[in-house]
Amino acid sequence: MGYDEVYGAWKADPEAFWMEAAKAIDWVEMPSRALNDSKAPLYEWFTDGKVNACYNALDRHVENGQAEQVAVIYDSPITGTKAKFTYAEMRDKVALFAGALAAKGVAKGDRVIIYMPMVPEALVAMLACARIGAVHSVVFGGFAANELAVRIDDATPKAIIAASCGLEPGRVVDYKPLLDGAIELAKHKPEFCVIFQRQEKPAALIAGRDVDWNAAQEGVSPAECVPVEGSHPAYILYTSGTTGAPKGVVRPTGGHLVALNWTMKNVYNVDPGDVFWAASDVGWVVGHSYICYGPLIHGNTTIVFEGKPVGTPDAGTFWRVISEHNVRSFFTAPTAFRAIKRDDPKGELIKDYDISCLNILYLAGERADPDTIHWAQRTLGVPVIDHWWQTEIGYPAVCNPVGIELLPVKVGSPSVALPGFDIRVLDEGGKEMKRGELGAIVIKLPLPPGTLPTLWNAEARFRKSYLTTFPGYYETGDAGMIDEDGYLYIMARTDDVINVAGHRLSTGAMEEVLASHEDVAECAVIGVSDELKGQLPLGFLCLNKGCNRPHDEIVREVVKLVREKIGPVAAFKLAVVVDRLPKTRSGKILRATMVKIADNQDYKMPATIDDPAILDEIRLALQPLGYAKG
């Protein structure tokens, strides 16, 4: 069956489609139906089924003859450590740690916060919670104490599992003082903390509250898998909200298992036993879906990589990992490739490695500009597939469905809607836009299995954030268009569509033009206030290493390019060269914060910012242009 037939089968009978997909999961009790619409527009899936996520990720593969297959590869260029763990070894580690949690009173429904770096123990902690029906909430390791405290108060965890430290190139990040500070700030206090001591920086334990990772497991019995309802939360994952208060995205267990398992073959085109690598972090949704759960549920080998695309030790580290571990399908963020391209513009370092094992590269997390895609295609010699999804959705909503049928690639588009997703583009009044016209991207309800059914303890906020603006639809917060062939183009966040003298313009379209300039490694466009036109676009340019040309010359050239490609209507005249762009740790550019700096508005320091000092650099760069004067 090709894509049209598969998508058509879902559309004709969504219930039958998802019940068939559910057969690939091992249920304790098979659900009697897929969709529960009794509380519409709050939909749930597989509510009367009973299942365990850890059993599906580990035990069933051990029982089905994959006990000695490698489940997890740990590769840390920062510490020079490599290790491999079979499915049998992972099951035993997880069962014992789950037993340790159970012995200290953690039970089904209890919340556990996990505050860990990219080490195998992070996956052990996540799966141990799933094994006993506890609800984990992973907080990115090294998050500031006040941000961690907010999450502690919202999730009210019985326990917190943390490492003593995390490692960045050239520095050690002390986690324990941040954890202690967060607990002191939080109104809710966990009953106990389990601390995984890393030799690079062991931490002092607080008597009566903290217990050592190894000591906690001494003399305990391994825990059995606890069946949970299909709608039982597997985890809560906090995503930044526009108000500054984090939103706790809830992931229901049954749909999570069914959907992730379905995507491993149909989207990522891997078979059980293949090595799949998502170069991300367990603190983000990609880490949950495609480092921990998805590959293991499907019987793949997954890689836990503690390093960076550049600097650990160089821009060839990704190629080493792919070559050394026989990676078949690779997934990372466009920003990682932009960093590699900036350090190694001609892709010279790839010549040192044999990456013939690699079949395909997937990009997501930020808009993949055509220049980056073309560079990756030339450098790797494999198809480069952009795809689109969100923390709330949990897995790809729009992608070239390679495991079903490789459709024609249109650079600049993440391709077509996958089964489960009926995507529309609406104007501000909720009327459907014509093909090729820019509007708000929405998804017709119900959303498919595994997507968020609500926010943790915040149903009213869930309705207001996602369901109210366009009744009957989920509001994605992204803007874009659908072309004549049904391909979606994500052009910007809705907030990043700027209004220049009455013309609604996409900052993403301008970024594509800037990125096509041979000296530009990375760029961003924001809309700044203008008395005459309402808003004007302003570009930020990061140049390739080794580029010594005068900056004003390059600025003149990109201004001319935008005028040629988009037209005078864009009114693009302002651009500035900067060393780096402010980003979250997952690589998203903080455009909204840059707008506030330019317009002299107050802003809250983003919790996820990679390096706060960059904001001062942006302010200084803007001042010669007449902005950020305050």
C-alpha positions as a printed NumPy array, in Angstrom:
array([[  0.   ,   0.   ,   0.   ],
       [  1.218,   3.491,  -0.839],
       [  0.771,   6.673,   1.169],
       [ -2.572,   7.621,  -0.416],
       [ -4.046,   4.204,   0.4  ],
       [ -2.754,   4.179,   3.996],
       [ -3.891,   7.742,   4.694],
       [ -7.22 ,   6.986,   3.008],
       [ -7.698,   3.858,   5.147],
       [ -7.177,   5.914,   8.303],
       [ -9.57 ,   8.629,   7.14 ],
       [-12.258,   6.102,   6.161],
       [-12.187,   4.331,   9.537],
       [ -9.873,   5.846,  12.19 ],
       [-11.139,   3.388,  14.814],
       [-10.215,   0.325,  12.743],
       [ -6.871,   1.858,  11.728],
       [ -5.72 ,   2.416,  15.31 ],
       [ -7.119,  -0.856,  16.635],
       [ -5.049,  -2.64 ,  13.978],
       [ -1.945,  -0.642,  14.974],
       [ -2.624,  -1.526,  18.633],
       [ -2.158,  -5.242,  17.857],
       [  1.602,  -4.646,  17.569],
       [  1.719,  -3.84 ,  21.307],
       [  1.587,  -6.489,  24.055],
       [ -1.485,  -5.701,  26.166],
       [ -2.375,  -7.223,  29.523],
       [ -5.977,  -6.564,  28.467],
       [ -6.651,  -5.596,  24.856],
       [ -8.806,  -2.448,  24.63 ],
       [-12.357,  -3.002,  23.357],
       [-12.23 ,   0.194,  21.288],
       [ -9.771,   2.884,  20.244],
       [-11.414,   6.295,  20.724],
       [-13.245,   7.418,  23.835],
       [-15.174,  10.578,  22.931],
       [-17.371,  10.693,  26.033],
       [-15.715,  13.932,  27.217],
       [-15.269,  15.615,  23.804],
       [-13.475,  17.842,  22.954],
       [-11.239,  16.139,  25.538],
       [-10.609,  12.857,  23.717],
       [ -8.876,   9.757,  25.057],
       [ -7.628,   6.531,  23.452],
       [ -7.574,   2.869,  24.513],
       [ -9.013,   3.801,  27.919],
       [-10.249,   0.306,  28.844],
       [ -7.032,  -1.474,  27.852],
       [ -4.382,  -2.536,  30.374],
       [ -0.711,  -2.296,  29.456],
       [  2.806,  -1.625,  30.76 ],
       [  5.266,   0.579,  28.873],
       [  8.403,  -0.969,  30.379],
       [  7.245,  -4.487,  29.497],
       [  6.784,  -3.398,  25.887],
       [ 10.16 ,  -1.641,  25.804],
       [ 12.244,  -4.402,  27.406],
       [ 10.692,  -7.608,  28.772],
       [  8.827,  -8.681,  25.663],
       [ 11.979,  -8.525,  23.552],
       [ 13.875, -10.62 ,  26.115],
       [ 11.047, -13.179,  26.027],
       [ 10.901, -13.128,  22.202],
       [ 14.521, -14.063,  21.582],
       [ 16.205, -10.621,  21.556],
       [ 17.741, -10.93 ,  25.047],
       [ 21.321, -10.645,  23.749],
       [ 20.634,  -7.89 ,  21.199],
       [ 22.137,  -4.545,  22.174],
       [ 19.359,  -2.248,  23.386],
       [ 21.378,   0.828,  24.42 ],
       [ 24.761,   2.161,  23.275],
       [ 26.32 ,   4.83 ,  25.484],
       [ 28.862,   7.065,  23.761],
       [ 30.37 ,   9.998,  25.668],
       [ 33.169,  11.808,  23.847],
       [ 33.278,  14.207,  26.819],
       [ 34.385,  11.44 ,  29.22 ],
       [ 35.845,   9.073,  26.616],
       [ 33.376,   6.389,  27.738],
       [ 31.591,   3.825,  25.568],
       [ 29.341,   0.999,  26.755],
       [ 26.717,  -1.369,  25.397],
       [ 23.768,  -2.911,  27.232],
       [ 21.678,  -5.812,  25.935],
       [ 17.911,  -6.019,  26.312],
       [ 18.391,  -8.584,  29.107],
       [ 20.875,  -6.325,  30.919],
       [ 18.588,  -3.295,  30.588],
       [ 15.581,  -5.257,  31.857],
       [ 17.53 ,  -6.426,  34.91 ],
       [ 18.892,  -2.947,  35.678],
       [ 15.446,  -1.378,  35.327],
       [ 13.67 ,  -4.069,  37.364],
       [ 16.161,  -3.676,  40.23 ],
       [ 15.976,   0.115,  40.268],
       [ 12.169,  -0.074,  40.073],
       [ 12.341,  -2.394,  43.08 ],
       [ 14.389,   0.224,  44.928],
       [ 11.773,   2.892,  44.23 ],
       [  8.939,   0.557,  45.23 ],
       [ 10.745,  -0.355,  48.463],
       [ 10.758,   3.335,  49.37 ],
       [  7.025,   3.634,  48.762],
       [  6.755,   4.811,  45.137],
       [  3.603,   3.308,  43.641],
       [  1.29 ,   3.584,  40.641],
       [  0.253,   7.2  ,  40.014],
       [  3.015,   8.764,  42.121],
       [  5.112,  11.377,  40.329],
       [  8.896,  11.166,  40.147],
       [ 11.058,  14.015,  38.791],
       [ 14.197,  12.939,  36.904],
       [ 17.027,  15.503,  36.673],
       [ 19.753,  13.717,  34.735],
       [ 22.362,  14.221,  32.002],
       [ 22.781,  11.982,  28.951],
       [ 23.787,   8.772,  30.713],
       [ 22.165,   5.303,  30.474],
       [ 20.912,   5.684,  34.048],
       [ 18.51 ,   8.376,  32.793],
       [ 16.756,   5.723,  30.66 ],
       [ 16.897,   3.264,  33.56 ],
       [ 15.131,   5.821,  35.78 ],
       [ 12.433,   6.576,  33.174],
       [ 11.694,   2.925,  32.471],
       [ 11.771,   2.005,  36.183],
       [  8.997,   4.53 ,  36.791],
       [  7.025,   3.083,  33.878],
       [  7.547,  -0.43 ,  35.258],
       [  5.723,   0.351,  38.519],
       [  3.16 ,   2.741,  37.043],
       [  4.76 ,   5.894,  38.478],
       [  4.539,   9.045,  36.34 ],
       [  7.947,  10.466,  35.504],
       [  8.704,  14.077,  34.699],
       [ 12.15 ,  14.595,  33.214],
       [ 13.555,  18.086,  33.739],
       [ 16.519,  19.027,  31.587],
       [ 19.691,  18.519,  33.636],
       [ 21.183,  21.815,  34.793],
       [ 17.897,  23.752,  34.721],
       [ 17.991,  26.706,  37.109],
       [ 16.835,  26.1  ,  40.686],
       [ 13.786,  28.391,  40.48 ],
       [ 12.579,  26.704,  37.256],
       [ 13.029,  23.254,  38.792],
       [ 11.146,  24.459,  41.893],
       [  8.165,  25.508,  39.755],
       [  8.041,  22.007,  38.279],
       [  8.355,  20.4  ,  41.72 ],
       [  5.364,  22.399,  42.949],
       [  3.297,  21.525,  39.889],
       [  4.081,  17.793,  39.705],
       [  4.333,  17.254,  43.531],
       [  6.759,  14.325,  43.172],
       [  7.19 ,  11.689,  45.848],
       [ 10.831,  11.352,  44.804],
       [ 13.482,  13.089,  42.7  ],
       [ 16.176,  11.14 ,  40.858],
       [ 19.226,  13.25 ,  40.002],
       [ 22.864,  12.991,  39.024],
       [ 25.557,  14.754,  41.01 ],
       [ 26.642,  16.65 ,  37.903],
       [ 26.437,  17.032,  34.16 ],
       [ 29.289,  17.593,  31.747],
       [ 29.656,  20.219,  29.04 ],
       [ 32.735,  20.665,  26.846],
       [ 35.387,  22.089,  29.152],
       [ 33.225,  22.372,  32.278],
       [ 31.354,  20.453,  34.94 ],
       [ 27.809,  21.55 ,  35.784],
       [ 26.97 ,  20.935,  39.443],
       [ 23.404,  19.553,  39.578],
       [ 23.23 ,  18.893,  43.301],
       [ 23.394,  22.557,  44.495],
       [ 20.702,  23.399,  41.932],
       [ 18.553,  20.511,  43.196],
       [ 19.046,  21.516,  46.843],
       [ 18.195,  25.129,  46.013],
       [ 15.062,  24.074,  44.12 ],
       [ 13.789,  21.92 ,  46.993],
       [ 14.402,  24.811,  49.384],
       [ 12.411,  27.17 ,  47.124],
       [  9.56 ,  24.728,  46.467],
       [  6.497,  24.559,  48.706],
       [  6.221,  20.816,  48.007],
       [  9.021,  18.67 ,  49.428],
       [  9.861,  15.23 ,  47.979],
       [ 10.046,  12.368,  50.454],
       [ 13.486,  11.346,  49.195],
       [ 16.079,  11.907,  46.45 ],
       [ 18.194,   9.261,  44.726],
       [ 21.574,  10.65 ,  43.657],
       [ 23.625,   9.039,  40.898],
       [ 27.207,   9.933,  41.781],
       [ 29.392,  10.758,  38.784],
       [ 33.113,  10.429,  39.407],
       [ 33.753,  13.818,  37.773],
       [ 32.009,  15.585,  40.674],
       [ 30.445,  13.488,  43.464],
       [ 28.006,  15.396,  45.664],
       [ 27.52 ,  15.591,  49.427],
       [ 24.28 ,  13.809,  50.424],
       [ 21.764,  15.238,  52.889],
       [ 21.158,  12.677,  55.634],
       [ 17.589,  11.46 ,  55.899],
       [ 16.584,  12.749,  52.449],
       [ 19.228,  11.723,  49.936],
       [ 20.172,   8.161,  49.105],
       [ 22.991,   6.978,  46.847],
       [ 21.928,   5.326,  43.54 ],
       [ 23.838,   2.098,  44.261],
       [ 23.049,   1.968,  47.977],
       [ 19.326,   2.33 ,  47.249],
       [ 19.394,  -0.934,  45.281],
       [ 21.179,  -3.069,  47.868],
       [ 19.075,  -5.944,  49.189],
       [ 15.896,  -5.065,  47.273],
       [ 13.864,  -7.388,  45.068],
       [ 13.409,  -6.612,  41.354],
       [  9.954,  -5.179,  40.63 ],
       [  7.428,  -6.802,  38.332],
       [  5.568,  -4.776,  35.695],
       [  2.391,  -3.115,  36.996],
       [ -0.481,  -2.987,  34.455],
       [ -1.974,   0.487,  33.959],
       [ -4.994,   1.756,  32.05 ],
       [ -4.443,   2.884,  28.462],
       [ -5.197,   6.471,  29.535],
       [ -2.831,   6.375,  32.55 ],
       [ -0.141,   9.091,  32.227],
       [  3.224,   7.655,  31.222],
       [  4.865,  10.988,  31.901],
       [  4.502,  14.742,  32.288],
       [  6.836,  16.896,  30.202],
       [  6.974,  20.616,  30.849],
       [  7.124,  22.981,  27.918],
       [  7.55 ,  26.726,  28.259],
       [  4.307,  28.674,  28.167],
       [  3.811,  32.173,  26.804],
       [  2.914,  33.39 ,  30.296],
       [  6.217,  32.145,  31.679],
       [  4.475,  29.399,  33.672],
       [  5.431,  25.934,  32.363],
       [  2.769,  23.748,  30.782],
       [  2.784,  20.104,  31.892],
       [  2.05 ,  18.063,  28.765],
       [  0.488,  14.731,  29.737],
       [  1.393,  11.631,  27.698],
       [ -1.119,   8.742,  27.97 ],
       [  0.491,   5.285,  28.065],
       [ -1.559,   3.255,  25.585],
       [ -1.601,   5.711,  22.693],
       [  2.053,   6.593,  23.333],
       [  3.083,   2.954,  22.816],
       [  0.892,   2.363,  19.766],
       [  1.819,   5.579,  17.94 ],
       [  5.579,   5.424,  18.604],
       [  5.774,   1.798,  17.532],
       [  3.893,   2.641,  14.311],
       [  6.252,   5.502,  13.45 ],
       [  9.476,   3.509,  13.795],
       [  8.814,   1.58 ,  10.58 ],
       [  6.358,   3.806,   8.72 ],
       [  8.187,   7.105,   9.311],
       [ 11.802,   6.232,  10.156],
       [ 11.916,   3.038,   8.089],
       [ 13.886,   0.907,  10.545],
       [ 13.364,  -2.787,  11.288],
       [ 13.83 ,  -4.398,  14.709],
       [ 17.551,  -4.846,  15.332],
       [ 18.577,  -1.761,  13.342],
       [ 20.531,   1.006,  15.089],
       [ 18.511,   4.219,  15.349],
       [ 20.067,   7.421,  16.658],
       [ 18.271,  10.563,  17.76 ],
       [ 20.916,  13.109,  18.718],
       [ 18.92 ,  14.968,  21.338],
       [ 18.536,  14.983,  25.12 ],
       [ 16.202,  13.085,  27.44 ],
       [ 15.027,  16.467,  28.746],
       [ 13.197,  17.135,  25.466],
       [ 10.309,  15.303,  23.821],
       [ 12.638,  13.88 ,  21.147],
       [ 14.606,  12.194,  23.919],
       [ 11.445,  10.681,  25.391],
       [  9.992,   9.501,  22.099],
       [ 13.082,   8.554,  20.088],
       [ 15.974,   7.938,  22.466],
       [ 14.057,   6.047,  25.13 ],
       [ 10.622,   4.709,  24.237],
       [ 10.166,   4.482,  20.462],
       [ 13.313,   2.526,  19.501],
       [ 13.037,   0.166,  22.479],
       [  9.322,  -0.54 ,  21.997],
       [ 10.086,  -1.421,  18.372],
       [ 13.108,  -3.595,  19.225],
       [ 15.811,  -1.291,  17.854],
       [ 19.191,  -0.334,  19.285],
       [ 19.232,   3.258,  20.561],
       [ 22.193,   5.557,  21.247],
       [ 22.664,   7.733,  24.331],
       [ 25.188,  10.344,  23.17 ],
       [ 26.794,  12.715,  25.665],
       [ 28.428,  15.263,  23.412],
       [ 27.863,  18.131,  20.99 ],
       [ 27.863,  18.347,  17.183],
       [ 30.998,  20.508,  17.372],
       [ 33.695,  20.738,  20.037],
       [ 33.616,  17.121,  21.269],
       [ 36.218,  17.071,  19.821],
       [ 35.33 ,  18.532,  16.399],
       [ 32.673,  18.845,  13.703],
       [ 33.252,  15.208,  12.679],
       [ 31.909,  13.624,  15.873],
       [ 28.501,  12.785,  14.356],
       [ 30.194,  10.968,  11.461],
       [ 32.325,   8.958,  13.92 ],
       [ 29.276,   7.839,  15.896],
       [ 27.349,   6.877,  12.727],
       [ 30.31 ,   4.912,  11.365],
       [ 31.343,   3.243,  14.613],
       [ 27.886,   2.126,  15.711],
       [ 26.438,   1.262,  12.3  ],
       [ 23.618,   3.823,  12.461],
       [ 20.951,   3.214,   9.826],
       [ 18.547,   6.094,  10.509],
       [ 19.657,   9.386,  12.093],
       [ 17.539,  12.181,  13.557],
       [ 18.769,  15.567,  14.796],
       [ 17.927,  19.274,  14.744],
       [ 18.761,  21.572,  11.804],
       [ 20.686,  23.772,  14.227],
       [ 23.173,  20.907,  14.77 ],
       [ 23.879,  20.756,  11.042],
       [ 24.196,  24.526,  10.837],
       [ 26.837,  24.343,  13.585],
       [ 28.722,  21.596,  11.72 ],
       [ 28.436,  23.501,   8.427],
       [ 29.759,  26.666,  10.065],
       [ 32.825,  24.847,  11.452],
       [ 33.436,  22.675,   8.391],
       [ 31.788,  24.476,   5.421],
       [ 33.146,  22.049,   2.814],
       [ 32.358,  18.911,   4.827],
       [ 35.995,  17.816,   4.788],
       [ 35.8  ,  15.847,   8.056],
       [ 33.267,  13.336,   6.726],
       [ 36.004,  11.897,   4.484],
       [ 37.65 ,  10.373,   7.571],
       [ 34.693,   8.026,   8.183],
       [ 32.75 ,   5.321,   6.374],
       [ 29.095,   6.224,   6.81 ],
       [ 27.778,   3.902,   4.09 ],
       [ 25.591,   2.256,   6.773],
       [ 23.435,   5.416,   6.923],
       [ 20.269,   5.309,   4.809],
       [ 18.584,   8.561,   5.735],
       [ 18.748,  11.759,   7.809],
       [ 15.731,  13.314,   9.548],
       [ 15.617,  16.932,  10.734],
       [ 13.109,  18.502,  13.144],
       [ 12.891,  20.978,  16.008],
       [ 13.398,  24.17 ,  13.973],
       [ 12.559,  25.075,  10.415],
       [ 15.03 ,  23.294,   8.138],
       [ 16.136,  25.981,   5.685],
       [ 16.797,  24.773,   2.124],
       [ 20.477,  25.737,   2.282],
       [ 21.091,  23.435,   5.264],
       [ 19.149,  20.608,   3.592],
       [ 21.119,  20.947,   0.344],
       [ 24.414,  21.025,   2.275],
       [ 23.447,  17.882,   4.226],
       [ 22.384,  16.089,   1.026],
       [ 25.682,  16.893,  -0.673],
       [ 27.774,  16.017,   2.364],
       [ 26.061,  12.773,   3.409],
       [ 24.825,  11.521,   0.046],
       [ 21.523,  10.28 ,   1.537],
       [ 17.933,  11.584,   1.47 ],
       [ 17.389,  14.412,   3.968],
       [ 13.863,  14.431,   5.346],
       [ 12.498,  17.461,   7.177],
       [  9.563,  16.644,   9.429],
       [  7.326,  18.536,  11.82 ],
       [  5.841,  17.851,  15.244],
       [  5.659,  19.354,  18.737],
       [  6.144,  18.445,  22.391],
       [  2.372,  18.324,  22.716],
       [  1.96 ,  15.943,  19.778],
       [  4.791,  13.597,  20.798],
       [  5.742,  12.208,  17.374],
       [  5.731,  13.323,  13.71 ],
       [  2.499,  14.84 ,  12.413],
       [  3.874,  15.843,   9.013],
       [  6.613,  13.862,   7.29 ],
       [  7.578,  12.141,   4.086],
       [  6.35 ,   8.627,   5.057],
       [  9.532,   6.856,   3.944],
       [  8.596,   3.458,   5.418],
       [  5.337,   3.483,   3.456],
       [  6.451,   5.296,   0.303],
       [  9.207,   7.818,  -0.404],
       [  7.271,  10.721,  -1.888],
       [  8.904,  13.457,  -3.977],
       [ 10.909,  15.716,  -1.65 ],
       [ 10.048,  19.418,  -1.757],
       [ 12.832,  21.3  ,  -0.02 ],
       [ 11.316,  23.733,   2.462],
       [  8.328,  21.503,   3.26 ],
       [  8.171,  18.714,   5.865],
       [  5.872,  17.034,   3.311],
       [  2.429,  15.609,   4.027],
       [  0.145,  14.873,   6.969],
       [  0.544,  11.404,   8.46 ],
       [ -2.445,   9.176,   9.319],
       [ -4.192,  10.587,  12.375],
       [ -3.659,  14.197,  11.343],
       [ -6.203,  16.206,   9.332],
       [ -4.319,  19.482,   8.922],
       [ -5.927,  22.728,   7.755],
       [ -4.824,  26.351,   7.33 ],
       [ -7.305,  28.951,   8.635],
       [ -7.572,  32.724,   8.69 ],
       [ -8.117,  34.66 ,  11.923],
       [-11.881,  34.122,  11.649],
       [-11.551,  30.35 ,  11.296],
       [-12.225,  30.269,   7.55 ],
       [-10.131,  27.855,   5.487],
       [ -7.449,  29.539,   3.372],
       [ -6.933,  28.801,  -0.307],
       [ -4.005,  26.618,  -1.306],
       [ -0.76 ,  28.583,  -1.154],
       [ -2.087,  31.246,   1.245],
       [ -0.505,  31.915,   4.651],
       [ -2.603,  31.269,   7.76 ],
       [ -2.796,  29.509,  11.117],
       [ -2.007,  25.78 ,  11.022],
       [ -4.592,  23.714,  12.903],
       [ -5.424,  20.02 ,  13.284],
       [ -9.012,  18.784,  13.174],
       [-10.1  ,  17.052,  16.369],
       [ -9.767,  14.42 ,  17.635],
       [ -5.997,  14.315,  17.723],
       [ -4.624,  10.77 ,  17.255],
       [ -3.412,   8.38 ,  20.005],
       [ -0.379,   9.429,  22.064],
       [ -0.967,  13.174,  21.716],
       [ -1.735,  15.286,  24.772],
       [ -5.268,  14.778,  26.183],
       [ -4.817,  17.677,  28.623],
       [ -2.258,  19.609,  30.688],
       [ -1.321,  18.367,  34.16 ],
       [ -3.763,  19.845,  36.692],
       [ -4.707,  22.566,  34.197],
       [ -7.682,  21.542,  32.067],
       [ -8.965,  25.127,  31.716],
       [ -5.544,  26.266,  30.529],
       [ -5.414,  23.356,  28.075],
       [ -8.749,  24.394,  26.561],
       [ -7.723,  28.064,  26.392],
       [ -4.254,  27.38 ,  24.935],
       [ -5.232,  24.872,  22.272],
       [ -8.988,  24.469,  21.712],
       [-10.676,  27.883,  22.078],
       [ -9.377,  30.017,  19.182],
       [-10.617,  27.606,  16.512],
       [-13.485,  25.444,  17.874],
       [-13.234,  21.859,  16.623],
       [ -9.509,  22.199,  15.984],
       [ -6.227,  21.978,  17.872],
       [ -4.288,  25.241,  17.496],
       [ -0.634,  24.476,  16.752],
       [  0.674,  28.034,  17.18 ],
       [  2.457,  27.731,  13.834],
       [  1.703,  29.613,  10.632],
       [  2.134,  28.328,   7.113],
       [  0.384,  27.144,   3.988],
       [ -0.586,  23.995,   2.079],
       [  0.294,  23.787,  -1.607],
       [ -1.654,  22.249,  -4.501],
       [ -0.16 ,  18.795,  -3.793],
       [ -1.109,  18.835,  -0.119],
       [  2.421,  19.577,   1.113],
       [  2.566,  21.705,   4.248],
       [  4.996,  24.611,   4.618],
       [  5.723,  25.809,   8.162],
       [  6.734,  29.441,   7.738],
       [  6.903,  30.763,  11.31 ],
       [  5.343,  30.646,  14.723],
       [  2.033,  32.524,  14.523],
       [  3.673,  35.251,  16.632],
       [  6.511,  35.545,  14.073],
       [  4.272,  36.472,  11.141],
       [  4.906,  40.197,  10.842],
       [  2.653,  42.919,   9.495],
       [  4.526,  45.343,   7.265],
       [  2.229,  48.178,   6.108],
       [ -0.753,  45.807,   6.076],
       [  1.076,  42.927,   4.367],
       [  1.323,  39.693,   6.412],
       [  4.824,  38.383,   5.795],
       [  6.611,  35.238,   6.953],
       [  9.939,  35.707,   8.709],
       [ 10.725,  32.118,   7.715],
       [ 10.568,  32.965,   4.001],
       [ 13.065,  35.781,   4.539],
       [ 15.342,  33.483,   6.554],
       [ 15.399,  31.047,   3.637],
       [ 16.702,  33.812,   1.375],
       [ 19.348,  34.964,   3.885],
       [ 20.53 ,  31.385,   4.436],
       [ 21.081,  30.945,   0.696],
       [ 23.934,  33.497,   0.772],
       [ 27.26 ,  31.635,   0.526],
       [ 28.812,  33.372,   3.543],
       [ 25.831,  32.933,   5.898],
       [ 26.015,  29.91 ,   8.221],
       [ 22.907,  30.692,  10.244],
       [ 20.359,  33.471,  10.488],
       [ 17.164,  34.726,  12.097],
       [ 14.623,  37.389,  11.158],
       [ 12.402,  39.222,  13.64 ],
       [  9.818,  41.985,  13.289],
       [ 10.692,  45.233,  15.076],
       [  8.337,  48.144,  15.75 ],
       [  8.2  ,  50.924,  13.164],
       [  6.095,  54.093,  13.428],
       [  5.364,  54.277,   9.706],
       [  4.886,  50.642,   8.657],
       [  3.884,  49.053,  11.978],
       [  6.689,  46.477,  11.782],
       [  9.913,  46.067,   9.845],
       [ 11.939,  42.894,   9.376],
       [ 15.412,  42.814,  10.909],
       [ 17.929,  40.087,  10.076],
       [ 20.7  ,  38.559,  12.197],
       [ 23.541,  36.861,  10.32 ],
       [ 26.135,  34.383,  11.623],
       [ 28.924,  33.91 ,   9.087],
       [ 30.904,  30.819,   8.125],
       [ 34.227,  30.358,   9.852],
       [ 37.023,  31.833,   7.78 ],
       [ 34.827,  34.49 ,   6.165],
       [ 36.856,  37.73 ,   6.261],
       [ 34.739,  39.91 ,   4.002],
       [ 33.499,  43.302,   5.276],
       [ 30.229,  42.906,   7.144],
       [ 28.549,  45.88 ,   5.51 ],
       [ 29.237,  44.348,   2.094],
       [ 27.503,  41.1  ,   3.089],
       [ 24.57 ,  43.033,   4.578],
       [ 24.109,  44.935,   1.305],
       [ 24.113,  41.65 ,  -0.61 ],
       [ 21.475,  39.955,   1.567],
       [ 19.245,  43.038,   1.44 ],
       [ 19.463,  42.897,  -2.362],
       [ 18.735,  39.132,  -2.299],
       [ 15.535,  39.572,  -0.267],
       [ 14.413,  42.366,  -2.579],
       [ 14.971,  40.092,  -5.588],
       [ 13.398,  36.934,  -4.146],
       [ 10.492,  38.316,  -2.086],
       [ 10.116,  41.833,  -3.429],
       [ 10.076,  45.415,  -2.182],
       [  6.915,  44.611,  -0.177],
       [  9.12 ,  42.915,   2.433],
       [ 10.764,  46.284,   3.186],
       [ 13.885,  44.369,   4.215],
       [ 16.68 ,  46.891,   4.818],
       [ 18.056,  46.071,   8.267],
       [ 20.563,  43.324,   9.038],
       [ 23.405,  42.878,  11.473],
       [ 26.242,  40.344,  11.751],
       [ 26.536,  38.567,  15.132],
       [ 28.792,  35.801,  16.411],
       [ 25.909,  33.626,  17.62 ],
       [ 22.139,  33.553,  18.108],
       [ 20.328,  33.116,  21.429],
       [ 18.875,  29.611,  21.568],
       [ 17.261,  27.115,  23.867],
       [ 19.314,  24.074,  24.722],
       [ 17.336,  22.13 ,  22.138],
       [ 18.422,  24.589,  19.424],
       [ 15.325,  26.759,  19.001],
       [ 16.142,  30.412,  18.304],
       [ 14.619,  32.761,  20.903],
       [ 13.04 ,  35.148,  18.41 ],
       [ 10.354,  36.469,  20.772],
       [ 12.992,  37.466,  23.32 ],
       [ 15.038,  39.186,  20.593],
       [ 11.957,  41.2  ,  19.583],
       [ 11.476,  42.391,  23.173],
       [ 15.136,  43.422,  23.424],
       [ 14.913,  45.368,  20.149],
       [ 11.678,  47.098,  21.199],
       [ 12.932,  47.901,  24.74 ],
       [ 10.25 ,  45.743,  26.379],
       [ 10.645,  43.879,  29.645],
       [ 11.233,  40.171,  29.241],
       [ 11.644,  37.148,  31.471],
       [ 14.963,  35.345,  31.063],
       [ 13.976,  32.146,  29.181],
       [ 14.483,  29.11 ,  31.417],
       [ 15.804,  27.036,  28.561],
       [ 18.373,  29.523,  27.249],
       [ 21.722,  27.987,  26.399],
       [ 23.838,  31.009,  27.412],
       [ 22.243,  34.178,  28.891],
       [ 25.298,  36.292,  27.95 ],
       [ 24.23 ,  36.11 ,  24.29 ],
       [ 21.303,  38.455,  25.007],
       [ 23.722,  41.263,  25.953],
       [ 25.608,  40.644,  22.7  ],
       [ 22.335,  40.98 ,  20.76 ],
       [ 21.504,  44.232,  22.578],
       [ 24.904,  45.74 ,  21.712],
       [ 24.615,  44.628,  18.078],
       [ 21.209,  46.311,  17.733],
       [ 22.151,  49.682,  19.203],
       [ 24.011,  51.041,  16.134],
       [ 20.793,  50.391,  14.167],
       [ 18.806,  52.533,  16.6  ],
       [ 17.204,  49.683,  18.563],
       [ 17.616,  48.311,  22.11 ],
       [ 18.477,  51.76 ,  23.414],
       [ 16.836,  51.312,  26.796]])
